Amino acid sequence: MLANELSVHGQFHDFAGFRDALQRLMEVRTTARRFGREVHCNRGFLNAMPVADMPMQAAIGNLHKDSERRAVMTWLTRSGPFWDDVRLHGESDYLECRNEVVTDTSTGEAAFRTLHGVECGLVSLAPSDWCHSPLEVTWVREAEGLHDRSGIVGNWWEPEALDSEMQARAQPLVSWDDLREASGARFAALTFAEDCFVHLAGVPFSASAAARFLVLLSILDRFARAVDDTGTWDAETRRIVQDYFSGGRALFSDSAESEKRNFKNELTFDVPGDPSNSLFCPWHGKVSQMTLRLHFSWPKLAGKPLYIVYAGPKITKR
């Protein structure tokens, strides 16, 4: 779940009103955590202005109890990972909600994740202009031949409403086996090696790491769906590669030449369903908080699946 920074827009006339709203937001977060879900914010949340001429950090500093200040600041500054560290939508993706551009916001990110098979909702401050649920967000795709898509995002600002919703839903991922099952069910465009997830055995389960795997897999699934049987790249595939496979903060990268030489055997896997043939798979996605990696076949060849061959600890780690 993501904290909706758009719900902080200078709407509070005094500090007391903001304090009450912040207390409710923390109660919503507590409710989410009881059901195994964390509420993540972006790095710019502290720059929001809840009260005129009083930024978020200064307003939090005015809380009377030290324990309240510490709890809020720990969440907003150190709980991480911040969602913008593991964002799924790119800067070139144009998203709109309620006639407002929501690219680079939690609202846009929540919708983009939902559109790509990763469950994600919002929590908002109340009162605000964003006390509506669900929110419909449109992903506007201007390239020729691509159709706009709309995503529906749940939004909560009262702990009681979230509690009722969470009780009615299936439980979140609580094990690597849950991740394996969810991946196979959600990402039909990918072909998984039978032993892909066994390498996570012995690794302590992390809900954040599991969510990161789902983000990476959703991007690869999106790419695999966009490439036709001849292997041709269209505007969508080129945008995916530009956003996620290039630049200093790319989510996917090739292994270094020295790693390919020194770990050639370790980076070679049986072709799923055809163990008589092998695949060299140095390309990988990163799950940085636990030094985990997701290895896959690259590039996607004409008429061939996109294979996911390994999820586990970094292979080239010395």
KOLSEVEX-721356 format. One record per residue: x, y, z of N, C-alpha, C, O in turn. Coordinates in steps of 0.02 Angstrom, whole numbers, plus 50000, padded with zeros to 5 digits. Atoms other than C-alpha are relative to their C-alpha. Layout:
! residues N
XYZXYZXYZXYZ...
END
This chain:
! residues 318
500424994150000500005000050000500445006250000501005006150025499624993950006500565017749965499645005950032499035006550028500294994049970500305034050060499905005249945500355006749906500194995350053499415046549948500205007150019499855010550056499764993349984500425062549956499555005549972499575011249994500464995050029499105071249848499455002050050499135007250042500514998449950497945070650000500255005050051499905006550099499734994649957499075083450085500095006149955500565006549917500004994350046498705099949999499815006650035499455010750006500124993749965498645113650131499295001050023499075006650034500714999449985496855109650177499845001250074499285002850091500124999249929497075110950365500095007350021500615010350007499984993049979496685127950440500435001150062500655006750074499584999349940497645124450600500344993450014500184988249984499615005949985498855112150674499584994550032499704988650020500415005049966497535103550781499634995549950499594989449960500345004050050496565098050627500474995149967500294989349955499505004550030498135090950548500194994450048500254988650028499805005149951498625081950709499484994450003499664988550006500525005149997496935073050715500004995649937499924989649941499985003750062497055068150532500614995349997500564989649973499405004149999498835061750555499914994050045500144988550030500135005649954498285051250703499574994649965499704988749974500415004950036496945043050594500414996449947500334990449937499585003250051498215039950457500454994750032500544989350004499585004949966499365031150581499594994050023499844988450024500445005649982497875020650639499864995749939499824989649944500095003850061497575015750458500624995849986500564990049966499375003850011499405010650443500044994250048500244988750028499995005549951499275000450603499534994449979499694988549985500475005050024497744991650532500304996149942500244989949940499695003450057498664987750370500544995150023500594989649996499455004249976500144980650465499744993850036500064988650035500305005849968499004969150565499844994549949499824988649965500155004850053498574960950399500614998649956500544996249900499395001650036500384959550345500185004749943500585002949901499864995250053500394974950234500325006350029500095008950079499684993949979501564989750252499765005749955499605004649896500184994150039501135007350195500655003749984500995006250030499384996850021502575014750095499855007149974499335008349944500074993150025502825033250056500575001349951501024997249943499444998250042503925042049931500455005050037500265007650089499514995849965505445052449975499785007350006500045011050048500224993049997504525068749942499425001250047499185006950051500594999249957503135065650067500115005350053499655009050070499874995049947503985076350199499985007149974499965011850014500034993250028503945091150079499295002549991499185008349973500704998050008502045091350074499835005450052500165005950104500194994449957501155106250155499304998850028498815000649996500675001349973499725100750269499655006350025499055007050020500264993649975499515118150346500365005549963500965005049950499684994550036499845134450257500635002350036500625003550096499354997749973501675139650283500294995250051500734997250090499725004949953502015123750382500104993349964499624989649956499885006450033502855109150291499904994150047499894994950108500155006049962502535091350347500484998950058500264997550113499515001449948504155089450444499935004750059499995002550117500094995249946503865105350544499364998550038499354999150100500635001649967502065100350580500084993950045499824993850101499885005949959502625083350642500415001850062500304999150116499604997849943503905091950753499605003350054499835003850111500424996849951502475100850840499564995150040499204997150085500385004949961501695084550902500245000150072500845000650085499834999149929501635085051092500414994250028500874995350068499675005949970502215067251129500614997949959500574997449898499405002350034503985061651089499874993449963500124992449908500145006550030503325044151053499635000749934499774997049887500364998850062502135050850921500465002649946500445000349889499534997250049503495061050836500464994649974500584994249913499535005350021504695046250834499664995049954499954992949904500355005050040503385034350765499885002549929499994998949880500144997350066502905045850622500655001049961500684999149903499384998650036504685051050577500364993549981500664993249928499695006450018505315033050582499664997249938500004994649893500365002450058503955028250460500185003949937500315001049884499914995850059504235042950343500725000649976500845002649920499304999050019506125042750343500424993749999500924993349963499555005749994506805025650388499684993249990500044988249986500305006650005505525011750370500144996749934500284990749932499825002450066505795009650182499794992849985499524989650030499734995950054505955003850053499485005149976498895003649973500464995150027505215019849985499764997549932500144994649894500275002950061504075015649840500355002649938500394999149888499674997450059505015027049721500684996749987500974997649934499405003950012506545015849745499854993849958500294991149924500195006150036505585001349669499405001449955498974997149945500584997950040504375010849557499944995849937500434993549908500135003950060503555001849414499885004549939500105002849885500134995750058502965016349304500595004649988500945006750034499444995850019504225026749210499815007349994499225009149995500134992950005504405045449192499625001849936499305007149932500344998650063503725044449015499294997249998498934998349949500695002549997502125035649068499545005650024499685008850075500464994549985500675047949070499374997150031499014993350000500585002649963499335044449201499585005750025499845010850047500474994949978497785054449243499494997150048499284991350041500535001949954496535053749385499615006350019499905011250042500434994449982495075065449412500245006549967500275011849999499774994350041495725077049274500665003050025500805008850012499364997749975497415078449360500554995049979500454989049983499445004350017499095071749300500284997050064500455000750111499755003449939499685058749427500624995949986500804991550025499345003050011501305053049345500475002250056500445007950079499524998749947502685052049477499675000850069499985003550114500344999749935501395050949618499824992950022499844988249983500225006449973500825036849731499384997549964499304991549954500615001950034499145036949643500164996849932499884991749914499805002850064499955034149474500354993350008500234988649970499645006249989501105020649542499534994450021499594988849996500485005149978499685011349630499604997449941499484991449935500395002050058498675011249469500434995849952500194990849925499575003550047500155005649363500154993050025500174988249986499885006749972500534991249481499374995749991499424989949972500625003850006498704986049480499904997749929499694992049917500085001850070498664986249290500474994449978500354991149928499515005150018500164974549288500024994250049500534990850056500075006149960499554961549410500265000250070500294995150103499744999349932500284968349572499495003850042499365009750031500514996849958498964971849704500295005950037500815005450069499754994049967499164989449771499425004950012499025006149967500504995149984498045002049860500315006250030500925006650038499784993649973498155019549935499705001150069499174998450085500284997249939497925027350106500085007549996500595010149974500024992750007497475045750118499845003450066499535000450110500214996049944497305059450246499295002349989499075003449932500684997550004495555065150287499905005350055500145004450111500314998750065494795077250260500505002149948501035004849963499594997750056495535080350089499584999549937499024997149938500345000550065495065081649906500024992949972499734991549920499905006850025495525063249889499644994850040499834989050040500395004849961494245055150003499464997049955498864998049965500435003650047493505044849861500294993149989500904992349986499765006850014493605026249831499444996049966498864996549986499335000550028493895017849718500165005949955499725009749935499774994850046494925029549611500134996849932500454991549928499865002450067494965027049423500575004149970500535010249965499414996750028496655030949345500094997649928500054991649915499925001750070496935031449157500745000549980501065005649991499335000150028498595026549081499945002049926499724998049885500074997250067498655037448925500614997949958501184999649976499455002550041499695029248788499935003249930499495001549891500064995950060500015041248645500314996849938500184999049882499685003050058501065029948535499474996749955498964994249978500475002750048500195024148377499874992650012500344988750021500195007049992499245007948398499914997850071499714992150083500085001949929499225008148589499375003350027499265009250018500634997549972497575009948679500095002050073500474998950110500004998049930497305019148842499724994350043499294990450021500255005149953497025007948993499825003450066500155008250086500224997149936496105011849155500084994850056499934988950047499925004349941496505004749326499585002750058499515008750066500414998349942495405004649481500414998850063500664993350075499575000349941496315008449644499585001250063499225006250067500334999049936495615006149819500355005350040500975005950037499724994449962495875021049935499655000250068499045000250072500285000349932495645021050125500265005850042500845007850037499814994749954495655034850255499704999050069499815003150114500275001749934494705026650399500214992950017500124988349976499765006749982495445011750494499454994749999499574988949981500545004949998493735003450513499844997349930499724991349922500145002250069493435003050325500554995449974500404990449942499455004350022495154995850292499984993250035500104988150003500055006349963494924982750428499494995449968499624989549959500535004050032493304976850347500234997349933500104991549916499765002150066494114976250176500524994550005500504989749968499475004949993495634966650235499734993250023499984988050003500285006349976494584953650325499654996349943499634990149943500355003150056493624950550164500474997449946500264993649902499535001850053495194948150059500414993950019500444991850076499535005449988496384933850038500615002750036500775008650031499424997949963497914934250147500585001849953500634999049899499434998150042499514942450079500524994449998500464989450034499465005050004501084932850032500364999750067500555004850095499665000949936501864925650188500574994949995500894993350045499465004950010503114913250113500235000349928499895003049885499755000450068504184910149961499564995449957499514996449897500475004250037502964896349912499415004149975499165003049920500544995550022501604909649907500225004049939499845005149892499734996250057502724919749791500014995749937499814997949883499985004550058502974904749677499314999049971499214999449910500685001250024501114901249667499705006249968499385005849916500274993750027500654919549640500325001649933499985004049887499654998550063501964921449503499724995849943499604998549888500265004350052501334906549405499295001849980499105001249922500714998350014499524912349421499935006749965499485007549924500094993250025499794930649377500345001449933500105005649894499584998050057501104930549239500024994549948500514990949941500085005550047500484918849104500465000749939500584995849904499574999050058501624926548972500724997750012501134997549966499325002249982503184920249064500014992450009499514989450028499905007249990503864902449068500514999050055501095001050048499575000849941504584897649237500344993150000500024988149986499665006349988505904884449266499694996650062499505000050109500325003649945505224870949381500345001350066500025001650118499624998949938506604874149507500185007350011500635008950050499824992949997506604893149487500035002650071500515006150088500044996949933506104897149666500314995850055500324997950113499735004249948506934882749758500635003050031500825001350087499384996949976508504893449777499865004850058500335007050092500184995749944507554904149903499934996150065499844999150119500045004149939507484889550025500585001850046501165002150024499494997949952508424894750181500095007450005500415009850052499984992749996508254913250142499405002350041498845000450025500574997649960507184921850276499505003749956499695007949916500504996950042505544927050198499945007550016499965009550074500104992749994505324945750168499425002049955499445000949895500574997850040503654952950112500215005449951499965005549894499764994850045504564967950038500374997149940500294999249884499635003250054505734956849938499524996249953499614996349892500505003550042504264946349878499635004949955499525003549896500344994950040503374962149821500465002549944500235003849889499524997750051504954967549729500054994849944500074996749885500005005250052505014950749638499395000749955499445000249894500614999450040503214953349584500035006049953499795005749897499914994150044503634970749517500444998249941500274999849884499545001950054505094963749416499654995349951499704996249890500345004850043504054949349350499445003349959499325001549902500544996650037502624960949302500275003849940499955004149888499694996450057503804971249193500194995149946500084996449886499815005150050504484955649108499394997149966499404995749906500625002550029502714949149083499725005049950499485003149896500234994750045502234965749006500415000149936500145000849881499575000150059503734964848890499844993949956499784994649895500125006150039503384946848839499345000449962499294997849906500644999250035501584951348794500065004849941499695004249892499954994850052502154966048689500404997749939500315000549885499605002550056503384956148579499594994949960499344990149989500405004750040502524947348434500404993849983500994993250001499685006550014502934929948367500625000649956501034996049954499414999150042504214937148246500575003350038501125004350011499494996749960505174945448387500045007549989500515010750012499994992950016504724962948326499835004150062499385002550100500144995349945504794977148452499585005749973499725008649920500404994250018503444990348445500155005750048500635005450087499884994249956503285007048535499994998050073500365000850114500055002149930502784998248696500634996550024500884998050078499395003649980504284986448700500595004650005501005004050051499444995349998505495000448660499965004450062500475006150092500084995949940504775010848801500194996150062500524998850107499835004149943504944996448924500764999550007501045000250062499275000649998506774994048877500325006650021500795006750060499724993449983507115012648889499915001450075500375004050108500154998249931506295014149060500334995450051500524997750105499805004849948506904998349146500654996349986500914992950030499405003750017508434991549054500605004549985501125002149963499464995450016509495007149033500055005450053499575006750089499904994649951510235020949140500284997450065500294991450078499665001849938511075021149308499564996650052499814993150095500465003049951509515015749405499554994749967498994993549989500395005150034508935002249284499834994350047500244992450089500205005749959507964988149365500304993449975500364988750014499725006050029508734975349247500675001749968500765007149939499354998850031510534973649189500354993549984500164988250010499595005750018511794961949113500554999250053500735004150086499435001049954513164954149221500635002849969500685003449907499364997450024514914961349207500364994649961500264988649972499635004950040516084953249081500414995350043500454989350028499615004449956517184946749221499564994950034499774989250044500465004749968515674938949306499784994649950499704988849968500205004950051515154930649143500554994849988500414988949976499455004850008516874922849128500074995550062500114989450056499865003749939517084917749309499424995750025499514990950062500595003649976515304911649337499594997249942498984996849946500355002350060514884904749165499564993950015498994993649994500385006149985514334887849232499405001650044498854999050033500544998449954513294895349373499445003949966498875003749988500504995950036512414907049250499694996349941499334999349901500285004150053511974892849132499474995450030499604992050080500575003749973510284884349159499704995549946499764996849886500375004350047509294870249081499415003949972499095007950007500604997150030507954875848959499404996850033499334990750033500595002949968506304873749053499624995449952499444997349897500345004950041505474858048986500444996549950500214991949916499545003050048507014853448883500704999950030501145003750009499365000149965508474848848998500604998049957501174998549979499455001850044509504842648850500335006249970500875005849941499734993750025509774860848801500085004950058499755004350110499854995449946510444875348904499945007249977499935008749917500064992850012510274894248918500515003650043500585002250102499554995749962511594906748969499605006350017499395010049973500464994749977510644919549073500345004850048500205004750108499684995149956511754933549140499565006050016499705009750063500444994449987510334946349130499584998650062499364992950073500345001149936509474949049296499675006450025499855012050005500304994549963508344960049400500244999750072500414994450097499704999549934508904966049571499475000950054499015004950047500384999049938508084964249741500525002150051500804998050087499404997549967509324975349828500014999050075500544997850104499995000149927508744974650009500244993450029500434993250087499755006449975509224956250024500514997049952500674991049958499515002350050510484954849880499744993749965500104988849959500315005450038509294943449785499975001949927500005007849909500004998850072509224941549597499474995749965499294990349989500475003650043507994936249462500324999449931500405004549897499665001050064508844928649308499504997549948499054993649964500485001650053507954926849141500374999949933500925002549927499705000350067508304923448957499925006849966499405010049970500014993550034508744938748855500495000049942501054997449950500654997150016508404944348724499484994649986499644988749981500535004750017506724936248689500044998649926500005003149885499915001950070506934926448528499324998749967498844996850001500625001050037505604925048394499744992950010500114988050002500315006549991504404910948432500194996450063499974990750074499785003249938505214907248600499715003750060499585009750056500254996649940504564910748775500545004350032501135003850015499534996649955505364922748897500054995650062499574994950099499915004849946506094910549023500235003650064500675007950063499784997849934506244914449209500334993950032500004988950047499635006149982507604902649270500254999950071500434994650097499695000049933508194908349441499745005950041499745011650017500154994949950507574917949593500354997850064500194992650092499635002049940508754917849740500585004850014500625010249985499424995849983510364924749816500435001449939500464997549891499574997950055511564933849702500514994649984500894992450027499575005550020512504920649603500735002149998501174998250016499304997850011514064930949567500305003350062500815006650058499744997149938514314936249748500594995850025500534989750033499405003549977516064931849809500004999750077500464996950106
END
